[in-house]
């Protein structure tokens, strides 16, 4: 009887380790070696970089390198046959072999264009003159306190100019359970 239990436990353990799995990976390459790669806002490393993914769908790939324009590209990883229910259960749990899914993405960065200083300064002057024509902002004064416009520019606001609830109350009355 103990030998039968041992055989049963051994058989279950062997079955658990013999089942397959699906490894989903992507490799991002660029025409600029060492370009920093971001996937969904998270850095994954210099090009060529690789990472793991769990579900099919869209990923935002960003490549950044000095001397090149940043490139943002939305890439779709399409679902394969083993990712649809109930086939996903079979592929992940019951299939006795390993499935490796590697997606390759190629990002082509373009060299950055030189900035025309005359155009840049002209655009800045245009924006400056447009901002001078805007009406002044009006902030109502509350509880007799001076408005932020009343103080000279470049001076930090005084505590009297801040609202009453600006600083949280950490006193004993704010402690929970009291």
Chimera marker file (.cmm) of the C-alpha trace (Angstrom):
<marker_set name="trace">
<marker id="1" x="0.000" y="0.000" z="0.000" r="1" g="1" b="0" radius="0.5"/>
<marker id="2" x="2.771" y="2.569" z="0.814" r="1" g="1" b="0" radius="0.5"/>
<marker id="3" x="4.490" y="1.661" z="-2.463" r="1" g="1" b="0" radius="0.5"/>
<marker id="4" x="1.247" y="2.394" z="-4.306" r="1" g="1" b="0" radius="0.5"/>
<marker id="5" x="0.958" y="5.821" z="-2.638" r="1" g="1" b="0" radius="0.5"/>
<marker id="6" x="4.576" y="6.568" z="-3.487" r="1" g="1" b="0" radius="0.5"/>
<marker id="7" x="3.969" y="5.582" z="-7.112" r="1" g="1" b="0" radius="0.5"/>
<marker id="8" x="0.865" y="7.784" z="-7.267" r="1" g="1" b="0" radius="0.5"/>
<marker id="9" x="2.691" y="10.818" z="-5.811" r="1" g="1" b="0" radius="0.5"/>
<marker id="10" x="5.684" y="10.177" z="-8.077" r="1" g="1" b="0" radius="0.5"/>
<marker id="11" x="3.402" y="9.925" z="-11.117" r="1" g="1" b="0" radius="0.5"/>
<marker id="12" x="1.639" y="13.220" z="-10.266" r="1" g="1" b="0" radius="0.5"/>
<marker id="13" x="4.979" y="14.988" z="-9.710" r="1" g="1" b="0" radius="0.5"/>
<marker id="14" x="6.350" y="13.646" z="-12.998" r="1" g="1" b="0" radius="0.5"/>
<marker id="15" x="3.206" y="14.739" z="-14.820" r="1" g="1" b="0" radius="0.5"/>
<marker id="16" x="3.464" y="18.214" z="-13.301" r="1" g="1" b="0" radius="0.5"/>
<marker id="17" x="7.051" y="18.628" z="-14.530" r="1" g="1" b="0" radius="0.5"/>
<marker id="18" x="6.417" y="16.983" z="-17.898" r="1" g="1" b="0" radius="0.5"/>
<marker id="19" x="3.656" y="19.356" z="-18.948" r="1" g="1" b="0" radius="0.5"/>
<marker id="20" x="4.534" y="21.985" z="-21.454" r="1" g="1" b="0" radius="0.5"/>
<marker id="21" x="4.285" y="25.719" z="-21.355" r="1" g="1" b="0" radius="0.5"/>
<marker id="22" x="4.232" y="28.665" z="-23.719" r="1" g="1" b="0" radius="0.5"/>
<marker id="23" x="7.200" y="31.043" z="-23.583" r="1" g="1" b="0" radius="0.5"/>
<marker id="24" x="6.326" y="34.388" z="-25.145" r="1" g="1" b="0" radius="0.5"/>
<marker id="25" x="9.246" y="36.650" z="-25.931" r="1" g="1" b="0" radius="0.5"/>
<marker id="26" x="9.954" y="39.632" z="-28.147" r="1" g="1" b="0" radius="0.5"/>
<marker id="27" x="13.214" y="41.010" z="-29.517" r="1" g="1" b="0" radius="0.5"/>
<marker id="28" x="13.439" y="44.695" z="-30.463" r="1" g="1" b="0" radius="0.5"/>
<marker id="29" x="16.186" y="45.630" z="-32.898" r="1" g="1" b="0" radius="0.5"/>
<marker id="30" x="17.032" y="49.024" z="-34.350" r="1" g="1" b="0" radius="0.5"/>
<marker id="31" x="19.255" y="50.347" z="-37.100" r="1" g="1" b="0" radius="0.5"/>
<marker id="32" x="21.246" y="52.164" z="-34.375" r="1" g="1" b="0" radius="0.5"/>
<marker id="33" x="23.104" y="49.702" z="-32.123" r="1" g="1" b="0" radius="0.5"/>
<marker id="34" x="22.720" y="50.594" z="-28.460" r="1" g="1" b="0" radius="0.5"/>
<marker id="35" x="19.565" y="52.726" z="-28.877" r="1" g="1" b="0" radius="0.5"/>
<marker id="36" x="17.583" y="52.762" z="-25.622" r="1" g="1" b="0" radius="0.5"/>
<marker id="37" x="14.338" y="50.784" z="-25.994" r="1" g="1" b="0" radius="0.5"/>
<marker id="38" x="11.155" y="51.373" z="-23.977" r="1" g="1" b="0" radius="0.5"/>
<marker id="39" x="8.118" y="49.083" z="-24.097" r="1" g="1" b="0" radius="0.5"/>
<marker id="40" x="4.855" y="50.450" z="-22.704" r="1" g="1" b="0" radius="0.5"/>
<marker id="41" x="6.812" y="53.187" z="-20.948" r="1" g="1" b="0" radius="0.5"/>
<marker id="42" x="9.236" y="50.818" z="-19.199" r="1" g="1" b="0" radius="0.5"/>
<marker id="43" x="12.928" y="50.723" z="-20.200" r="1" g="1" b="0" radius="0.5"/>
<marker id="44" x="14.068" y="47.263" z="-21.279" r="1" g="1" b="0" radius="0.5"/>
<marker id="45" x="17.629" y="48.085" z="-22.308" r="1" g="1" b="0" radius="0.5"/>
<marker id="46" x="19.827" y="48.938" z="-25.272" r="1" g="1" b="0" radius="0.5"/>
<marker id="47" x="19.109" y="47.585" z="-28.738" r="1" g="1" b="0" radius="0.5"/>
<marker id="48" x="18.882" y="44.667" z="-29.440" r="1" g="1" b="0" radius="0.5"/>
<marker id="49" x="16.702" y="44.224" z="-26.358" r="1" g="1" b="0" radius="0.5"/>
<marker id="50" x="14.365" y="41.437" z="-25.412" r="1" g="1" b="0" radius="0.5"/>
<marker id="51" x="11.485" y="41.036" z="-23.018" r="1" g="1" b="0" radius="0.5"/>
<marker id="52" x="8.563" y="38.823" z="-22.071" r="1" g="1" b="0" radius="0.5"/>
<marker id="53" x="4.859" y="39.270" z="-22.742" r="1" g="1" b="0" radius="0.5"/>
<marker id="54" x="1.802" y="37.385" z="-21.559" r="1" g="1" b="0" radius="0.5"/>
<marker id="55" x="-1.138" y="38.464" z="-23.690" r="1" g="1" b="0" radius="0.5"/>
<marker id="56" x="-1.599" y="39.316" z="-27.343" r="1" g="1" b="0" radius="0.5"/>
<marker id="57" x="-2.388" y="42.933" z="-28.092" r="1" g="1" b="0" radius="0.5"/>
<marker id="58" x="-0.740" y="46.269" z="-28.773" r="1" g="1" b="0" radius="0.5"/>
<marker id="59" x="2.576" y="47.416" z="-27.319" r="1" g="1" b="0" radius="0.5"/>
<marker id="60" x="4.064" y="50.889" z="-27.551" r="1" g="1" b="0" radius="0.5"/>
<marker id="61" x="7.718" y="50.646" z="-28.531" r="1" g="1" b="0" radius="0.5"/>
<marker id="62" x="9.970" y="53.699" z="-28.185" r="1" g="1" b="0" radius="0.5"/>
<marker id="63" x="13.562" y="53.921" z="-29.422" r="1" g="1" b="0" radius="0.5"/>
<marker id="64" x="15.829" y="56.813" z="-28.390" r="1" g="1" b="0" radius="0.5"/>
<marker id="65" x="19.431" y="57.442" z="-29.449" r="1" g="1" b="0" radius="0.5"/>
<marker id="66" x="21.656" y="60.543" z="-29.430" r="1" g="1" b="0" radius="0.5"/>
<marker id="67" x="21.698" y="62.251" z="-32.814" r="1" g="1" b="0" radius="0.5"/>
<marker id="68" x="18.460" y="60.542" z="-33.934" r="1" g="1" b="0" radius="0.5"/>
<marker id="69" x="14.786" y="61.483" z="-33.761" r="1" g="1" b="0" radius="0.5"/>
<marker id="70" x="12.906" y="59.524" z="-31.067" r="1" g="1" b="0" radius="0.5"/>
<marker id="71" x="10.701" y="56.875" z="-32.657" r="1" g="1" b="0" radius="0.5"/>
<marker id="72" x="7.356" y="55.808" z="-31.187" r="1" g="1" b="0" radius="0.5"/>
<marker id="73" x="5.707" y="52.832" z="-32.831" r="1" g="1" b="0" radius="0.5"/>
<marker id="74" x="2.610" y="50.879" z="-31.861" r="1" g="1" b="0" radius="0.5"/>
<marker id="75" x="3.165" y="47.179" z="-32.543" r="1" g="1" b="0" radius="0.5"/>
<marker id="76" x="0.477" y="44.510" z="-32.505" r="1" g="1" b="0" radius="0.5"/>
<marker id="77" x="1.201" y="41.003" z="-31.290" r="1" g="1" b="0" radius="0.5"/>
<marker id="78" x="-1.497" y="38.855" z="-32.862" r="1" g="1" b="0" radius="0.5"/>
<marker id="79" x="-2.855" y="35.851" z="-30.994" r="1" g="1" b="0" radius="0.5"/>
<marker id="80" x="-1.825" y="32.451" z="-32.325" r="1" g="1" b="0" radius="0.5"/>
<marker id="81" x="-3.885" y="29.261" z="-32.289" r="1" g="1" b="0" radius="0.5"/>
<marker id="82" x="-2.756" y="28.218" z="-28.807" r="1" g="1" b="0" radius="0.5"/>
<marker id="83" x="-3.890" y="31.496" z="-27.208" r="1" g="1" b="0" radius="0.5"/>
<marker id="84" x="-7.638" y="31.090" z="-27.765" r="1" g="1" b="0" radius="0.5"/>
<marker id="85" x="-9.822" y="29.434" z="-25.108" r="1" g="1" b="0" radius="0.5"/>
<marker id="86" x="-10.015" y="26.432" z="-24.575" r="1" g="1" b="0" radius="0.5"/>
<marker id="87" x="-6.878" y="25.727" z="-26.627" r="1" g="1" b="0" radius="0.5"/>
<marker id="88" x="-4.876" y="27.960" z="-24.281" r="1" g="1" b="0" radius="0.5"/>
<marker id="89" x="-5.570" y="25.569" z="-21.402" r="1" g="1" b="0" radius="0.5"/>
<marker id="90" x="-4.421" y="22.621" z="-23.507" r="1" g="1" b="0" radius="0.5"/>
<marker id="91" x="-1.238" y="24.419" z="-24.630" r="1" g="1" b="0" radius="0.5"/>
<marker id="92" x="-0.351" y="25.763" z="-21.179" r="1" g="1" b="0" radius="0.5"/>
<marker id="93" x="-1.261" y="22.770" z="-19.005" r="1" g="1" b="0" radius="0.5"/>
<marker id="94" x="-1.843" y="19.548" z="-20.888" r="1" g="1" b="0" radius="0.5"/>
<marker id="95" x="0.450" y="19.782" z="-23.930" r="1" g="1" b="0" radius="0.5"/>
<marker id="96" x="3.589" y="17.770" z="-23.083" r="1" g="1" b="0" radius="0.5"/>
<marker id="97" x="5.941" y="19.966" z="-25.128" r="1" g="1" b="0" radius="0.5"/>
<marker id="98" x="7.286" y="23.471" z="-24.803" r="1" g="1" b="0" radius="0.5"/>
<marker id="99" x="6.033" y="26.147" z="-27.232" r="1" g="1" b="0" radius="0.5"/>
<marker id="100" x="8.354" y="29.083" z="-27.813" r="1" g="1" b="0" radius="0.5"/>
<marker id="101" x="6.846" y="32.189" z="-29.405" r="1" g="1" b="0" radius="0.5"/>
<marker id="102" x="9.454" y="34.825" z="-30.361" r="1" g="1" b="0" radius="0.5"/>
<marker id="103" x="8.302" y="38.035" z="-32.055" r="1" g="1" b="0" radius="0.5"/>
<marker id="104" x="10.875" y="40.271" z="-33.724" r="1" g="1" b="0" radius="0.5"/>
<marker id="105" x="10.371" y="44.014" z="-34.061" r="1" g="1" b="0" radius="0.5"/>
<marker id="106" x="12.626" y="46.235" z="-36.194" r="1" g="1" b="0" radius="0.5"/>
<marker id="107" x="12.675" y="49.996" z="-35.450" r="1" g="1" b="0" radius="0.5"/>
<marker id="108" x="14.345" y="52.320" z="-37.953" r="1" g="1" b="0" radius="0.5"/>
<marker id="109" x="15.495" y="55.602" z="-36.444" r="1" g="1" b="0" radius="0.5"/>
<marker id="110" x="16.064" y="58.657" z="-38.614" r="1" g="1" b="0" radius="0.5"/>
<marker id="111" x="18.915" y="61.128" z="-38.026" r="1" g="1" b="0" radius="0.5"/>
<marker id="112" x="17.805" y="64.308" z="-36.297" r="1" g="1" b="0" radius="0.5"/>
<marker id="113" x="17.430" y="67.393" z="-38.438" r="1" g="1" b="0" radius="0.5"/>
<marker id="114" x="19.434" y="70.470" z="-37.502" r="1" g="1" b="0" radius="0.5"/>
<marker id="115" x="17.430" y="73.244" z="-35.844" r="1" g="1" b="0" radius="0.5"/>
<marker id="116" x="17.265" y="76.522" z="-37.744" r="1" g="1" b="0" radius="0.5"/>
<marker id="117" x="18.129" y="79.078" z="-35.036" r="1" g="1" b="0" radius="0.5"/>
<marker id="118" x="16.493" y="81.986" z="-36.884" r="1" g="1" b="0" radius="0.5"/>
<marker id="119" x="13.171" y="80.146" z="-37.189" r="1" g="1" b="0" radius="0.5"/>
<marker id="120" x="13.351" y="79.026" z="-33.553" r="1" g="1" b="0" radius="0.5"/>
<marker id="121" x="13.951" y="82.566" z="-32.275" r="1" g="1" b="0" radius="0.5"/>
<marker id="122" x="11.195" y="83.924" z="-34.546" r="1" g="1" b="0" radius="0.5"/>
<marker id="123" x="8.714" y="81.354" z="-33.219" r="1" g="1" b="0" radius="0.5"/>
<marker id="124" x="9.680" y="82.176" z="-29.626" r="1" g="1" b="0" radius="0.5"/>
<marker id="125" x="9.204" y="85.921" z="-30.231" r="1" g="1" b="0" radius="0.5"/>
<marker id="126" x="5.809" y="85.233" z="-31.834" r="1" g="1" b="0" radius="0.5"/>
<marker id="127" x="4.664" y="83.231" z="-28.803" r="1" g="1" b="0" radius="0.5"/>
<marker id="128" x="5.971" y="85.907" z="-26.447" r="1" g="1" b="0" radius="0.5"/>
<marker id="129" x="4.014" y="88.652" z="-28.245" r="1" g="1" b="0" radius="0.5"/>
<marker id="130" x="0.855" y="86.493" z="-28.272" r="1" g="1" b="0" radius="0.5"/>
<marker id="131" x="1.151" y="85.901" z="-24.527" r="1" g="1" b="0" radius="0.5"/>
<marker id="132" x="1.435" y="89.654" z="-23.906" r="1" g="1" b="0" radius="0.5"/>
<marker id="133" x="-1.981" y="90.108" z="-25.537" r="1" g="1" b="0" radius="0.5"/>
<marker id="134" x="-3.707" y="87.561" z="-23.256" r="1" g="1" b="0" radius="0.5"/>
<marker id="135" x="-5.987" y="88.970" z="-20.571" r="1" g="1" b="0" radius="0.5"/>
<marker id="136" x="-4.692" y="88.740" z="-16.993" r="1" g="1" b="0" radius="0.5"/>
<marker id="137" x="-5.868" y="85.780" z="-14.982" r="1" g="1" b="0" radius="0.5"/>
<marker id="138" x="-8.247" y="86.600" z="-12.175" r="1" g="1" b="0" radius="0.5"/>
<marker id="139" x="-8.033" y="84.610" z="-8.983" r="1" g="1" b="0" radius="0.5"/>
<marker id="140" x="-10.644" y="85.560" z="-6.405" r="1" g="1" b="0" radius="0.5"/>
<marker id="141" x="-9.221" y="86.493" z="-3.021" r="1" g="1" b="0" radius="0.5"/>
<marker id="142" x="-10.606" y="84.294" z="-0.261" r="1" g="1" b="0" radius="0.5"/>
<marker id="143" x="-11.082" y="85.244" z="3.403" r="1" g="1" b="0" radius="0.5"/>
<marker id="144" x="-9.319" y="88.577" z="3.092" r="1" g="1" b="0" radius="0.5"/>
<marker id="145" x="-6.002" y="87.011" z="2.112" r="1" g="1" b="0" radius="0.5"/>
<marker id="146" x="-3.925" y="88.760" z="-0.557" r="1" g="1" b="0" radius="0.5"/>
<marker id="147" x="-4.172" y="87.299" z="-4.042" r="1" g="1" b="0" radius="0.5"/>
<marker id="148" x="-1.092" y="85.629" z="-5.544" r="1" g="1" b="0" radius="0.5"/>
<marker id="149" x="-0.930" y="88.475" z="-8.102" r="1" g="1" b="0" radius="0.5"/>
<marker id="150" x="-0.402" y="91.068" z="-5.337" r="1" g="1" b="0" radius="0.5"/>
<marker id="151" x="3.100" y="89.825" z="-4.494" r="1" g="1" b="0" radius="0.5"/>
<marker id="152" x="6.116" y="90.671" z="-6.638" r="1" g="1" b="0" radius="0.5"/>
<marker id="153" x="7.100" y="88.033" z="-9.191" r="1" g="1" b="0" radius="0.5"/>
<marker id="154" x="9.861" y="85.652" z="-8.164" r="1" g="1" b="0" radius="0.5"/>
<marker id="155" x="8.881" y="85.836" z="-4.486" r="1" g="1" b="0" radius="0.5"/>
<marker id="156" x="7.655" y="82.680" z="-2.772" r="1" g="1" b="0" radius="0.5"/>
<marker id="157" x="4.102" y="82.735" z="-1.370" r="1" g="1" b="0" radius="0.5"/>
<marker id="158" x="3.807" y="83.468" z="2.314" r="1" g="1" b="0" radius="0.5"/>
<marker id="159" x="1.970" y="81.010" z="4.554" r="1" g="1" b="0" radius="0.5"/>
<marker id="160" x="-0.817" y="83.597" z="4.878" r="1" g="1" b="0" radius="0.5"/>
<marker id="161" x="-1.412" y="83.363" z="1.109" r="1" g="1" b="0" radius="0.5"/>
<marker id="162" x="-1.883" y="79.585" z="1.264" r="1" g="1" b="0" radius="0.5"/>
<marker id="163" x="-5.315" y="78.036" z="1.859" r="1" g="1" b="0" radius="0.5"/>
<marker id="164" x="-6.153" y="76.808" z="5.363" r="1" g="1" b="0" radius="0.5"/>
<marker id="165" x="-6.202" y="73.153" z="4.280" r="1" g="1" b="0" radius="0.5"/>
<marker id="166" x="-2.844" y="73.306" z="2.457" r="1" g="1" b="0" radius="0.5"/>
<marker id="167" x="-0.911" y="71.623" z="5.266" r="1" g="1" b="0" radius="0.5"/>
<marker id="168" x="-2.399" y="68.330" z="6.514" r="1" g="1" b="0" radius="0.5"/>
<marker id="169" x="-3.194" y="67.984" z="10.199" r="1" g="1" b="0" radius="0.5"/>
<marker id="170" x="-0.932" y="65.359" z="11.783" r="1" g="1" b="0" radius="0.5"/>
<marker id="171" x="-1.887" y="66.148" z="15.350" r="1" g="1" b="0" radius="0.5"/>
<marker id="172" x="-3.282" y="63.629" z="17.850" r="1" g="1" b="0" radius="0.5"/>
<marker id="173" x="-6.846" y="64.408" z="16.773" r="1" g="1" b="0" radius="0.5"/>
<marker id="174" x="-6.008" y="63.197" z="13.221" r="1" g="1" b="0" radius="0.5"/>
<marker id="175" x="-4.766" y="59.791" z="14.407" r="1" g="1" b="0" radius="0.5"/>
<marker id="176" x="-7.174" y="56.976" z="13.495" r="1" g="1" b="0" radius="0.5"/>
<marker id="177" x="-8.991" y="55.240" z="16.303" r="1" g="1" b="0" radius="0.5"/>
<marker id="178" x="-8.892" y="58.184" z="18.730" r="1" g="1" b="0" radius="0.5"/>
<link id1="1" id2="2" r="1" g="1" b="0" radius="0.2"/>
<link id1="2" id2="3" r="1" g="1" b="0" radius="0.2"/>
<link id1="3" id2="4" r="1" g="1" b="0" radius="0.2"/>
<link id1="4" id2="5" r="1" g="1" b="0" radius="0.2"/>
<link id1="5" id2="6" r="1" g="1" b="0" radius="0.2"/>
<link id1="6" id2="7" r="1" g="1" b="0" radius="0.2"/>
<link id1="7" id2="8" r="1" g="1" b="0" radius="0.2"/>
<link id1="8" id2="9" r="1" g="1" b="0" radius="0.2"/>
<link id1="9" id2="10" r="1" g="1" b="0" radius="0.2"/>
<link id1="10" id2="11" r="1" g="1" b="0" radius="0.2"/>
<link id1="11" id2="12" r="1" g="1" b="0" radius="0.2"/>
<link id1="12" id2="13" r="1" g="1" b="0" radius="0.2"/>
<link id1="13" id2="14" r="1" g="1" b="0" radius="0.2"/>
<link id1="14" id2="15" r="1" g="1" b="0" radius="0.2"/>
<link id1="15" id2="16" r="1" g="1" b="0" radius="0.2"/>
<link id1="16" id2="17" r="1" g="1" b="0" radius="0.2"/>
<link id1="17" id2="18" r="1" g="1" b="0" radius="0.2"/>
<link id1="18" id2="19" r="1" g="1" b="0" radius="0.2"/>
<link id1="19" id2="20" r="1" g="1" b="0" radius="0.2"/>
<link id1="20" id2="21" r="1" g="1" b="0" radius="0.2"/>
<link id1="21" id2="22" r="1" g="1" b="0" radius="0.2"/>
<link id1="22" id2="23" r="1" g="1" b="0" radius="0.2"/>
<link id1="23" id2="24" r="1" g="1" b="0" radius="0.2"/>
<link id1="24" id2="25" r="1" g="1" b="0" radius="0.2"/>
<link id1="25" id2="26" r="1" g="1" b="0" radius="0.2"/>
<link id1="26" id2="27" r="1" g="1" b="0" radius="0.2"/>
<link id1="27" id2="28" r="1" g="1" b="0" radius="0.2"/>
<link id1="28" id2="29" r="1" g="1" b="0" radius="0.2"/>
<link id1="29" id2="30" r="1" g="1" b="0" radius="0.2"/>
<link id1="30" id2="31" r="1" g="1" b="0" radius="0.2"/>
<link id1="31" id2="32" r="1" g="1" b="0" radius="0.2"/>
<link id1="32" id2="33" r="1" g="1" b="0" radius="0.2"/>
<link id1="33" id2="34" r="1" g="1" b="0" radius="0.2"/>
<link id1="34" id2="35" r="1" g="1" b="0" radius="0.2"/>
<link id1="35" id2="36" r="1" g="1" b="0" radius="0.2"/>
<link id1="36" id2="37" r="1" g="1" b="0" radius="0.2"/>
<link id1="37" id2="38" r="1" g="1" b="0" radius="0.2"/>
<link id1="38" id2="39" r="1" g="1" b="0" radius="0.2"/>
<link id1="39" id2="40" r="1" g="1" b="0" radius="0.2"/>
<link id1="40" id2="41" r="1" g="1" b="0" radius="0.2"/>
<link id1="41" id2="42" r="1" g="1" b="0" radius="0.2"/>
<link id1="42" id2="43" r="1" g="1" b="0" radius="0.2"/>
<link id1="43" id2="44" r="1" g="1" b="0" radius="0.2"/>
<link id1="44" id2="45" r="1" g="1" b="0" radius="0.2"/>
<link id1="45" id2="46" r="1" g="1" b="0" radius="0.2"/>
<link id1="46" id2="47" r="1" g="1" b="0" radius="0.2"/>
<link id1="47" id2="48" r="1" g="1" b="0" radius="0.2"/>
<link id1="48" id2="49" r="1" g="1" b="0" radius="0.2"/>
<link id1="49" id2="50" r="1" g="1" b="0" radius="0.2"/>
<link id1="50" id2="51" r="1" g="1" b="0" radius="0.2"/>
<link id1="51" id2="52" r="1" g="1" b="0" radius="0.2"/>
<link id1="52" id2="53" r="1" g="1" b="0" radius="0.2"/>
<link id1="53" id2="54" r="1" g="1" b="0" radius="0.2"/>
<link id1="54" id2="55" r="1" g="1" b="0" radius="0.2"/>
<link id1="55" id2="56" r="1" g="1" b="0" radius="0.2"/>
<link id1="56" id2="57" r="1" g="1" b="0" radius="0.2"/>
<link id1="57" id2="58" r="1" g="1" b="0" radius="0.2"/>
<link id1="58" id2="59" r="1" g="1" b="0" radius="0.2"/>
<link id1="59" id2="60" r="1" g="1" b="0" radius="0.2"/>
<link id1="60" id2="61" r="1" g="1" b="0" radius="0.2"/>
<link id1="61" id2="62" r="1" g="1" b="0" radius="0.2"/>
<link id1="62" id2="63" r="1" g="1" b="0" radius="0.2"/>
<link id1="63" id2="64" r="1" g="1" b="0" radius="0.2"/>
<link id1="64" id2="65" r="1" g="1" b="0" radius="0.2"/>
<link id1="65" id2="66" r="1" g="1" b="0" radius="0.2"/>
<link id1="66" id2="67" r="1" g="1" b="0" radius="0.2"/>
<link id1="67" id2="68" r="1" g="1" b="0" radius="0.2"/>
<link id1="68" id2="69" r="1" g="1" b="0" radius="0.2"/>
<link id1="69" id2="70" r="1" g="1" b="0" radius="0.2"/>
<link id1="70" id2="71" r="1" g="1" b="0" radius="0.2"/>
<link id1="71" id2="72" r="1" g="1" b="0" radius="0.2"/>
<link id1="72" id2="73" r="1" g="1" b="0" radius="0.2"/>
<link id1="73" id2="74" r="1" g="1" b="0" radius="0.2"/>
<link id1="74" id2="75" r="1" g="1" b="0" radius="0.2"/>
<link id1="75" id2="76" r="1" g="1" b="0" radius="0.2"/>
<link id1="76" id2="77" r="1" g="1" b="0" radius="0.2"/>
<link id1="77" id2="78" r="1" g="1" b="0" radius="0.2"/>
<link id1="78" id2="79" r="1" g="1" b="0" radius="0.2"/>
<link id1="79" id2="80" r="1" g="1" b="0" radius="0.2"/>
<link id1="80" id2="81" r="1" g="1" b="0" radius="0.2"/>
<link id1="81" id2="82" r="1" g="1" b="0" radius="0.2"/>
<link id1="82" id2="83" r="1" g="1" b="0" radius="0.2"/>
<link id1="83" id2="84" r="1" g="1" b="0" radius="0.2"/>
<link id1="84" id2="85" r="1" g="1" b="0" radius="0.2"/>
<link id1="85" id2="86" r="1" g="1" b="0" radius="0.2"/>
<link id1="86" id2="87" r="1" g="1" b="0" radius="0.2"/>
<link id1="87" id2="88" r="1" g="1" b="0" radius="0.2"/>
<link id1="88" id2="89" r="1" g="1" b="0" radius="0.2"/>
<link id1="89" id2="90" r="1" g="1" b="0" radius="0.2"/>
<link id1="90" id2="91" r="1" g="1" b="0" radius="0.2"/>
<link id1="91" id2="92" r="1" g="1" b="0" radius="0.2"/>
<link id1="92" id2="93" r="1" g="1" b="0" radius="0.2"/>
<link id1="93" id2="94" r="1" g="1" b="0" radius="0.2"/>
<link id1="94" id2="95" r="1" g="1" b="0" radius="0.2"/>
<link id1="95" id2="96" r="1" g="1" b="0" radius="0.2"/>
<link id1="96" id2="97" r="1" g="1" b="0" radius="0.2"/>
<link id1="97" id2="98" r="1" g="1" b="0" radius="0.2"/>
<link id1="98" id2="99" r="1" g="1" b="0" radius="0.2"/>
<link id1="99" id2="100" r="1" g="1" b="0" radius="0.2"/>
<link id1="100" id2="101" r="1" g="1" b="0" radius="0.2"/>
<link id1="101" id2="102" r="1" g="1" b="0" radius="0.2"/>
<link id1="102" id2="103" r="1" g="1" b="0" radius="0.2"/>
<link id1="103" id2="104" r="1" g="1" b="0" radius="0.2"/>
<link id1="104" id2="105" r="1" g="1" b="0" radius="0.2"/>
<link id1="105" id2="106" r="1" g="1" b="0" radius="0.2"/>
<link id1="106" id2="107" r="1" g="1" b="0" radius="0.2"/>
<link id1="107" id2="108" r="1" g="1" b="0" radius="0.2"/>
<link id1="108" id2="109" r="1" g="1" b="0" radius="0.2"/>
<link id1="109" id2="110" r="1" g="1" b="0" radius="0.2"/>
<link id1="110" id2="111" r="1" g="1" b="0" radius="0.2"/>
<link id1="111" id2="112" r="1" g="1" b="0" radius="0.2"/>
<link id1="112" id2="113" r="1" g="1" b="0" radius="0.2"/>
<link id1="113" id2="114" r="1" g="1" b="0" radius="0.2"/>
<link id1="114" id2="115" r="1" g="1" b="0" radius="0.2"/>
<link id1="115" id2="116" r="1" g="1" b="0" radius="0.2"/>
<link id1="116" id2="117" r="1" g="1" b="0" radius="0.2"/>
<link id1="117" id2="118" r="1" g="1" b="0" radius="0.2"/>
<link id1="118" id2="119" r="1" g="1" b="0" radius="0.2"/>
<link id1="119" id2="120" r="1" g="1" b="0" radius="0.2"/>
<link id1="120" id2="121" r="1" g="1" b="0" radius="0.2"/>
<link id1="121" id2="122" r="1" g="1" b="0" radius="0.2"/>
<link id1="122" id2="123" r="1" g="1" b="0" radius="0.2"/>
<link id1="123" id2="124" r="1" g="1" b="0" radius="0.2"/>
<link id1="124" id2="125" r="1" g="1" b="0" radius="0.2"/>
<link id1="125" id2="126" r="1" g="1" b="0" radius="0.2"/>
<link id1="126" id2="127" r="1" g="1" b="0" radius="0.2"/>
<link id1="127" id2="128" r="1" g="1" b="0" radius="0.2"/>
<link id1="128" id2="129" r="1" g="1" b="0" radius="0.2"/>
<link id1="129" id2="130" r="1" g="1" b="0" radius="0.2"/>
<link id1="130" id2="131" r="1" g="1" b="0" radius="0.2"/>
<link id1="131" id2="132" r="1" g="1" b="0" radius="0.2"/>
<link id1="132" id2="133" r="1" g="1" b="0" radius="0.2"/>
<link id1="133" id2="134" r="1" g="1" b="0" radius="0.2"/>
<link id1="134" id2="135" r="1" g="1" b="0" radius="0.2"/>
<link id1="135" id2="136" r="1" g="1" b="0" radius="0.2"/>
<link id1="136" id2="137" r="1" g="1" b="0" radius="0.2"/>
<link id1="137" id2="138" r="1" g="1" b="0" radius="0.2"/>
<link id1="138" id2="139" r="1" g="1" b="0" radius="0.2"/>
<link id1="139" id2="140" r="1" g="1" b="0" radius="0.2"/>
<link id1="140" id2="141" r="1" g="1" b="0" radius="0.2"/>
<link id1="141" id2="142" r="1" g="1" b="0" radius="0.2"/>
<link id1="142" id2="143" r="1" g="1" b="0" radius="0.2"/>
<link id1="143" id2="144" r="1" g="1" b="0" radius="0.2"/>
<link id1="144" id2="145" r="1" g="1" b="0" radius="0.2"/>
<link id1="145" id2="146" r="1" g="1" b="0" radius="0.2"/>
<link id1="146" id2="147" r="1" g="1" b="0" radius="0.2"/>
<link id1="147" id2="148" r="1" g="1" b="0" radius="0.2"/>
<link id1="148" id2="149" r="1" g="1" b="0" radius="0.2"/>
<link id1="149" id2="150" r="1" g="1" b="0" radius="0.2"/>
<link id1="150" id2="151" r="1" g="1" b="0" radius="0.2"/>
<link id1="151" id2="152" r="1" g="1" b="0" radius="0.2"/>
<link id1="152" id2="153" r="1" g="1" b="0" radius="0.2"/>
<link id1="153" id2="154" r="1" g="1" b="0" radius="0.2"/>
<link id1="154" id2="155" r="1" g="1" b="0" radius="0.2"/>
<link id1="155" id2="156" r="1" g="1" b="0" radius="0.2"/>
<link id1="156" id2="157" r="1" g="1" b="0" radius="0.2"/>
<link id1="157" id2="158" r="1" g="1" b="0" radius="0.2"/>
<link id1="158" id2="159" r="1" g="1" b="0" radius="0.2"/>
<link id1="159" id2="160" r="1" g="1" b="0" radius="0.2"/>
<link id1="160" id2="161" r="1" g="1" b="0" radius="0.2"/>
<link id1="161" id2="162" r="1" g="1" b="0" radius="0.2"/>
<link id1="162" id2="163" r="1" g="1" b="0" radius="0.2"/>
<link id1="163" id2="164" r="1" g="1" b="0" radius="0.2"/>
<link id1="164" id2="165" r="1" g="1" b="0" radius="0.2"/>
<link id1="165" id2="166" r="1" g="1" b="0" radius="0.2"/>
<link id1="166" id2="167" r="1" g="1" b="0" radius="0.2"/>
<link id1="167" id2="168" r="1" g="1" b="0" radius="0.2"/>
<link id1="168" id2="169" r="1" g="1" b="0" radius="0.2"/>
<link id1="169" id2="170" r="1" g="1" b="0" radius="0.2"/>
<link id1="170" id2="171" r="1" g="1" b="0" radius="0.2"/>
<link id1="171" id2="172" r="1" g="1" b="0" radius="0.2"/>
<link id1="172" id2="173" r="1" g="1" b="0" radius="0.2"/>
<link id1="173" id2="174" r="1" g="1" b="0" radius="0.2"/>
<link id1="174" id2="175" r="1" g="1" b="0" radius="0.2"/>
<link id1="175" id2="176" r="1" g="1" b="0" radius="0.2"/>
<link id1="176" id2="177" r="1" g="1" b="0" radius="0.2"/>
<link id1="177" id2="178" r="1" g="1" b="0" radius="0.2"/>
</marker_set>
